[in-house]
């Protein structure tokens, strides 16, 4: 009797052929893209516009499901329990893919074991915004104002988001007296800033521009290596006296671990084509974001490097896990 391991190459070949056949037939039914935050924010916008374009190209229904709560953990947990067949995908904000394990003690999912990278989608710099009623014009003035008004300068956050970490990092670096006020998503946090219930916020340029143009919020600095092309008159944090202060939000698509690689590759290739299409790029260029696209390997490496950077910020800021 021949040893069983001799049949291994044939078995692997059969598995690869089966995966290729699945990818050829994929998608044969509705694809669901889960957004772990409420409707109205940038994550929801990216998901819906990507879903619309993906559905148009593949002539298949692609729907968005908002499963919000617990700083995105409810949506992540739900996707982690779905079949690994490529029909349930996850629109993941940067912080959820990088620092969530440092912010929560008992996650019901494992980022490394339960999800596989597909493609980076959109990137947008963060900008520091204040309510016009706050009498400051620079980040330094905001810091000094907070020190002169203890426990009266609050900023809205989605727990663990890069916007949250940006505020904590500025607080740590400057000794400011800032208090983070948690919200279930960026949209309600922005609404309270507009209403004057909070004093400032870090927010993606893409959703900040309409409020800036309307004069409802005042930009103090952009947390990017260069001035943002959409806000050419707003200085960088480096220009404002905070060198090296850079915070860029990004959004990626991931799938359930175990999804056949040919399906992951097919998704990634199509998403890259969408992100690099002139029409889709212009849609985001016009509103303050960059469309990127990537291979699964590129996204995986990027997630790892960002995790190292921002986990260090969590610890430096003294943010304790819940």
C-alpha positions as a printed NumPy array, in Angstrom:
array([[  0.   ,   0.   ,   0.   ],
       [  1.439,   3.382,  -1.002],
       [  1.859,   6.035,   1.723],
       [ -1.085,   8.422,   1.812],
       [  1.122,  11.5  ,   1.513],
       [  1.893,  10.56 ,  -2.093],
       [ -1.686,  11.519,  -2.948],
       [ -1.275,  14.999,  -1.404],
       [ -0.3  ,  16.853,  -4.637],
       [ -3.341,  15.442,  -6.396],
       [ -5.534,  16.451,  -3.478],
       [ -4.132,  19.986,  -3.441],
       [ -4.625,  20.205,  -7.181],
       [ -8.258,  19.175,  -6.812],
       [ -8.78 ,  21.811,  -4.106],
       [ -7.257,  24.537,  -6.294],
       [ -9.387,  23.506,  -9.259],
       [-12.493,  23.557,  -7.078],
       [-11.609,  27.041,  -5.818],
       [-11.037,  28.286,  -9.354],
       [-14.408,  26.895, -10.409],
       [-16.079,  28.637,  -7.467],
       [-14.442,  31.923,  -8.431],
       [-15.592,  31.511, -12.034],
       [-19.202,  31.157, -10.867],
       [-18.862,  33.871,  -8.206],
       [-21.021,  35.805,  -7.529],
       [-24.091,  33.638,  -8.069],
       [-26.259,  35.368,  -5.455],
       [-26.551,  38.585,  -3.441],
       [-23.368,  39.858,  -1.785],
       [-23.714,  41.592,   1.572],
       [-21.238,  44.256,   2.703],
       [-21.507,  44.791,   6.444],
       [-20.717,  48.243,   7.828],
       [-20.08 ,  48.117,  11.594],
       [-21.263,  51.711,  12.099],
       [-24.514,  53.616,  11.547],
       [-25.604,  55.052,   8.219],
       [-24.461,  58.57 ,   7.442],
       [-20.72 ,  58.364,   8.059],
       [-17.83 ,  57.987,   5.638],
       [-17.624,  54.212,   6.19 ],
       [-21.245,  53.886,   5.104],
       [-20.667,  56.152,   2.101],
       [-17.655,  54.159,   0.903],
       [-19.513,  50.883,   1.351],
       [-22.621,  52.003,  -0.522],
       [-20.803,  53.559,  -3.452],
       [-18.474,  50.579,  -3.756],
       [-21.427,  48.184,  -3.542],
       [-23.278,  50.093,  -6.237],
       [-20.323,  49.967,  -8.61 ],
       [-19.522,  46.331,  -7.846],
       [-23.127,  45.353,  -8.469],
       [-23.194,  47.249, -11.75 ],
       [-20.016,  45.592, -13.005],
       [-20.995,  42.079, -11.966],
       [-24.703,  42.454, -12.71 ],
       [-25.466,  41.055,  -9.28 ],
       [-27.148,  42.549,  -6.234],
       [-24.697,  43.946,  -3.66 ],
       [-26.387,  45.311,  -0.551],
       [-25.087,  47.14 ,   2.508],
       [-26.043,  46.031,   6.016],
       [-25.406,  48.438,   8.907],
       [-24.721,  46.408,  12.058],
       [-23.506,  49.061,  14.46 ],
       [-22.723,  49.11 ,  18.143],
       [-19.913,  48.52 ,  20.631],
       [-17.406,  50.6  ,  18.643],
       [-17.822,  48.364,  15.611],
       [-17.471,  45.087,  17.494],
       [-21.038,  43.943,  16.809],
       [-20.517,  44.061,  13.059],
       [-17.13 ,  42.364,  13.271],
       [-18.524,  39.619,  15.5  ],
       [-21.407,  38.992,  13.101],
       [-19.188,  38.659,  10.032],
       [-16.787,  36.388,  11.945],
       [-19.662,  33.9  ,  12.354],
       [-20.759,  33.849,   8.692],
       [-19.796,  31.262,   6.058],
       [-16.418,  31.793,   4.389],
       [-17.894,  31.917,   0.897],
       [-17.324,  35.511,  -0.204],
       [-20.974,  36.505,   0.112],
       [-20.595,  38.355,   3.417],
       [-17.881,  41.012,   3.356],
       [-16.881,  43.644,   5.892],
       [-16.173,  47.34 ,   5.294],
       [-13.584,  47.908,   8.007],
       [-12.388,  51.297,   9.263],
       [ -8.671,  51.507,  10.046],
       [ -8.891,  51.543,  13.828],
       [-11.014,  48.396,  13.955],
       [ -8.351,  46.502,  12.034],
       [ -5.402,  47.831,  14.026],
       [ -5.987,  48.862,  17.653],
       [ -9.187,  47.104,  18.668],
       [ -7.33 ,  44.338,  20.571],
       [ -5.583,  47.034,  22.642],
       [ -8.892,  48.734,  23.474],
       [-11.064,  45.77 ,  24.429],
       [-10.141,  42.967,  26.814],
       [-12.54 ,  40.281,  25.642],
       [-13.204,  40.506,  21.923],
       [-15.454,  37.751,  20.602],
       [-13.395,  37.523,  17.411],
       [ -9.727,  37.323,  16.439],
       [ -8.578,  39.769,  13.763],
       [ -5.812,  37.465,  12.55 ],
       [ -7.788,  34.232,  12.587],
       [-11.266,  35.382,  11.55 ],
       [-10.619,  37.834,   8.7  ],
       [ -8.558,  37.921,   5.538],
       [ -7.535,  41.126,   3.722],
       [ -9.072,  41.858,   0.337],
       [ -8.309,  45.462,  -0.665],
       [ -7.603,  48.915,   0.684],
       [-10.288,  51.26 ,  -0.631],
       [-10.214,  54.911,   0.444],
       [ -7.84 ,  57.1  ,   2.453],
       [ -8.599,  60.548,   3.89 ],
       [ -6.551,  62.842,   6.164],
       [ -7.875,  64.012,   9.519],
       [ -8.488,  67.695,  10.203],
       [ -8.904,  69.437,  13.553],
       [-12.225,  71.315,  13.634],
       [-13.651,  73.646,  16.276],
       [-17.051,  75.151,  16.794],
       [-16.788,  78.837,  15.764],
       [-17.885,  79.841,  19.277],
       [-14.559,  78.594,  20.643],
       [-12.186,  81.614,  20.588],
       [ -9.131,  79.932,  19.049],
       [ -7.479,  79.892,  15.634],
       [ -4.596,  77.44 ,  15.994],
       [ -4.003,  74.066,  17.679],
       [ -1.697,  75.763,  20.171],
       [ -4.395,  78.265,  21.094],
       [ -6.849,  75.39 ,  21.594],
       [ -4.399,  73.705,  23.961],
       [ -3.898,  76.897,  25.948],
       [ -7.637,  77.576,  26.013],
       [ -8.243,  74.135,  27.487],
       [ -5.686,  74.733,  30.206],
       [ -7.334,  78.039,  31.082],
       [-10.763,  76.363,  31.16 ],
       [-10.277,  73.03 ,  32.958],
       [-12.781,  70.256,  32.177],
       [-14.684,  72.505,  29.775],
       [-13.138,  71.482,  26.459],
       [-14.696,  68.283,  25.127],
       [-14.293,  66.405,  21.865],
       [-16.628,  63.821,  20.381],
       [-15.233,  60.409,  19.516],
       [-16.109,  56.964,  18.326],
       [-14.215,  54.9  ,  20.861],
       [-10.89 ,  53.735,  19.468],
       [-11.235,  55.495,  16.112],
       [ -8.256,  57.331,  14.672],
       [-10.145,  60.56 ,  15.408],
       [-10.248,  59.508,  19.065],
       [ -6.568,  58.567,  19.078],
       [ -5.65 ,  61.858,  17.389],
       [ -7.264,  63.824,  20.212],
       [ -5.612,  61.682,  22.86 ],
       [ -2.246,  62.028,  21.135],
       [ -2.555,  65.819,  21.004],
       [ -3.539,  65.799,  24.674],
       [ -0.538,  63.667,  25.616],
       [  1.934,  65.701,  23.585],
       [  0.722,  69.094,  24.755],
       [ -0.613,  68.566,  28.281],
       [ -4.021,  69.889,  27.191],
       [ -7.134,  69.484,  29.325],
       [ -9.362,  67.637,  26.858],
       [-12.184,  65.216,  27.664],
       [-13.296,  62.589,  25.123],
       [-17.072,  62.161,  24.842],
       [-18.035,  58.802,  23.268],
       [-20.645,  58.49 ,  20.516],
       [-22.038,  55.608,  18.456],
       [-20.535,  56.818,  15.194],
       [-19.056,  59.933,  13.619],
       [-22.369,  61.456,  12.495],
       [-23.874,  62.001,  15.974],
       [-20.516,  63.293,  17.236],
       [-20.471,  65.823,  14.413],
       [-24.057,  66.867,  15.141],
       [-23.202,  67.711,  18.74 ],
       [-20.158,  69.721,  17.663],
       [-22.338,  71.706,  15.254],
       [-24.814,  72.281,  18.078],
       [-22.114,  73.473,  20.478],
       [-22.433,  70.595,  22.92 ],
       [-18.739,  69.807,  22.305],
       [-15.908,  72.151,  21.401],
       [-13.774,  70.353,  18.826],
       [-13.344,  67.163,  16.871],
       [-10.853,  65.381,  14.677],
       [-12.66 ,  64.388,  11.521],
       [-11.937,  63.064,   8.059],
       [-11.443,  65.834,   5.514],
       [-14.011,  64.152,   3.265],
       [-16.902,  64.766,   5.669],
       [-15.531,  68.011,   7.105],
       [-15.418,  70.053,   3.894],
       [-19.178,  70.789,   3.6  ],
       [-19.276,  72.133,   7.167],
       [-16.152,  74.223,   6.565],
       [-17.504,  75.651,   3.319],
       [-20.785,  76.526,   5.038],
       [-18.907,  78.36 ,   7.795],
       [-20.363,  76.081,  10.457],
       [-16.984,  74.77 ,  11.63 ],
       [-13.49 ,  76.251,  11.69 ],
       [-10.464,  74.162,  10.592],
       [ -7.283,  74.671,  12.615],
       [ -4.837,  72.2  ,  11.051],
       [ -4.631,  69.113,   8.855],
       [ -2.922,  66.03 ,  10.311],
       [ -1.121,  65.134,   7.089],
       [  2.43 ,  65.334,   5.771],
       [  1.462,  68.051,   3.3  ],
       [ -1.373,  70.516,   3.043],
       [ -4.536,  68.843,   1.837],
       [ -5.311,  69.868,  -1.753],
       [ -8.937,  70.46 ,  -0.776],
       [ -7.982,  72.842,   2.064],
       [ -4.941,  74.673,   0.684],
       [ -5.159,  77.514,   3.201],
       [ -5.242,  75.252,   6.258],
       [ -1.77 ,  74.565,   7.703],
       [ -0.439,  71.132,   8.576],
       [  0.168,  70.251,  12.209],
       [  3.892,  70.462,  11.509],
       [  3.45 ,  74.035,  10.296],
       [  1.397,  74.731,  13.428],
       [  4.208,  73.604,  15.717],
       [  3.508,  69.877,  16.079],
       [  6.062,  68.076,  13.871],
       [  5.35 ,  64.462,  13.027],
       [  1.686,  64.71 ,  13.993],
       [  0.   ,  62.749,  11.194],
       [ -3.355,  60.951,  11.324],
       [ -4.871,  59.505,   8.17 ],
       [ -8.061,  57.459,   8.223],
       [ -8.589,  54.634,   5.767],
       [-11.196,  52.051,   4.902],
       [-10.637,  48.516,   3.669],
       [-12.652,  45.501,   2.633],
       [-12.002,  42.178,   4.34 ],
       [-13.607,  38.757,   4.076],
       [-14.114,  35.833,   6.393],
       [-10.949,  33.781,   6.82 ],
       [-11.15 ,  30.604,   4.818],
       [-12.785,  32.296,   1.838],
       [-11.317,  30.547,  -1.231],
       [ -8.304,  32.456,  -2.464],
       [ -9.546,  32.65 ,  -6.071],
       [-12.656,  34.48 ,  -4.797],
       [-10.527,  36.846,  -2.676],
       [ -8.319,  37.556,  -5.691],
       [-11.34 ,  38.129,  -7.941],
       [-12.786,  40.594,  -5.446],
       [ -9.473,  42.372,  -4.986],
       [ -8.901,  42.711,  -8.723],
       [-12.372,  44.16 ,  -9.292],
       [-12.095,  46.537,  -6.329],
       [ -8.75 ,  47.784,  -7.62 ],
       [-10.315,  48.473, -10.989],
       [-13.138,  50.39 ,  -9.313],
       [-10.82 ,  52.454,  -7.099],
       [ -8.568,  53.355, -10.036],
       [-11.35 ,  54.137, -12.509],
       [-11.299,  57.846, -13.432],
       [-14.972,  58.296, -12.603],
       [-14.698,  56.764,  -9.129],
       [-11.415,  58.557,  -8.336],
       [-12.891,  61.91 ,  -9.338],
       [-15.904,  61.272,  -7.121],
       [-13.59 ,  61.182,  -4.097],
       [-11.001,  63.657,  -5.349],
       [-13.813,  66.185,  -5.504],
       [-14.779,  65.722,  -1.849],
       [-11.481,  65.216,  -0.029],
       [-10.3  ,  61.618,  -0.206],
       [ -7.962,  59.392,  -2.174],
       [ -9.119,  56.117,  -3.725],
       [ -6.338,  53.552,  -3.386],
       [ -6.9  ,  49.864,  -4.074],
       [ -4.387,  47.139,  -3.19 ],
       [ -3.624,  43.453,  -3.333],
       [ -4.529,  41.324,  -0.303],
       [ -0.806,  41.08 ,   0.539],
       [ -0.324,  44.853,   0.388],
       [ -3.308,  45.412,   2.651],
       [ -2.077,  42.771,   5.093],
       [  1.336,  44.434,   5.386],
       [ -0.247,  47.862,   5.78 ],
       [ -2.516,  46.632,   8.575],
       [  0.477,  45.218,  10.443],
       [  2.514,  48.442,  10.219],
       [ -0.45 ,  50.591,  11.257],
       [ -1.181,  48.247,  14.181],
       [  2.33 ,  48.718,  15.555],
       [  2.142,  52.504,  15.218],
       [ -1.277,  53.047,  16.747],
       [ -1.09 ,  50.428,  19.475],
       [  1.931,  52.379,  20.718],
       [ -0.201,  55.543,  20.716],
       [ -2.916,  53.799,  22.748],
       [ -0.357,  52.824,  25.375],
       [  1.374,  56.195,  25.323],
       [ -1.944,  57.954,  25.867],
       [ -2.767,  55.639,  28.752],
       [ -6.058,  54.486,  27.246],
       [ -7.216,  51.512,  29.299],
       [ -8.977,  48.595,  27.582],
       [-12.674,  48.14 ,  28.324]])
